[in-house]
Amino acid sequence: MKNLWKFVLVLATAAPAAIAAERVVALKDAPGKDTVEATCSGCHSLDYIPLNSPFLDQQGWTAEVNKMINAYGAPIPQAEAAKAIAYLAANYGKP
């Protein structure tokens, strides 16, 4: 039982440090960045953007944004979706 309490104490002190060490994703500064931050971060981490950038081109980002709207119900107006797609393709599109 004594070892269990030591383990709990270690977890209790280590967890805040691990959370504090998490980095914030800084997207490339370009037109449309604010739209992407506002529309995408409401549902998921912005980590997905650079993570998927090697795989997605204009068509891929269009499909992803449309999937978020149509399959997951993301409340993104069409004009905002177009801005987000343009930003993602230009700044995080497959080379």
N, C-alpha and C positions, 0 to 999 in steps of 0.2 A: 504494500500500500504506500509505503514511503517513496518508492521509485515512481509510482503513478503520479504522486503530487509533484515530484521533481519534473517529470515529463510535462505536466500541465503548466507548470511555472515557466519552463523553457518555451513552450508554445505561446504562452501569453505574452512573453517579452519579445519573441522573435517575429510574431505576426505583424505588429505595427511597423517594425523596421522593414519587413519585406514589402508591405503596402506602400510605405513612404518611398521606397527605392524604385517603384514603378515609374517609368518615364511617360511623359505626355507626348503624343504624336504631334509633331509640328508639320502641317501640310505646306507645300510650296506656295509662296505668295504670288498669286496671279488672279486675274479676273475670274470670279466664280468660286473662289475659296470660301467666302462667307456663306454662300448658298450650300456648298457641300458640308461645311461644318454644322450648319443649322439643320439641314434635312437628314443627314446620315447619322450624326452622333446621338440623335434622339432615340435610336433603336439599337445601335451597336457601336463598338469601338472603332475609331478611325484607323486602327492598326490594319484593318482589312484592306485599306486602299493601297499602301505600299506593298503589302503582302501579295496582292493580286496583280500588281502592275506588270510583272514579267509575262503574264498570260493574256491580258485583255487589251484589245485595240478598241477603236471607235465602236465597232459592231458589238464587241464583247461588253463594253461598259454600258452601251444602250440596252443590251439584253439584261444585264445585272440590275440597272436602275428600274427597268420595266418590271422585272421579277419582284423587286421590293414593293412596287406599287400594286401590281396585279395579284401576286401570290400572297404577299405578307400584309397588304393593306396599308402600306406607308402613305401617309397623307401628304403627298407631294404634288402640287399643281403642275400641269404640263409645262408651263413656262419655266418653272423652277427646275423641273427635271431636265429640260433642254440645256439650261445653264450648267447644271451639275455634270451632265454627260460631256459637254464641251470642255469643261475644266478637267475632268478625269482623263479624257482621251488625250488632251494636249499635254498634261503634266504627269500622268501616270499610265500612259498608253504603252503598249508593247513596242519596243524599239524596232 
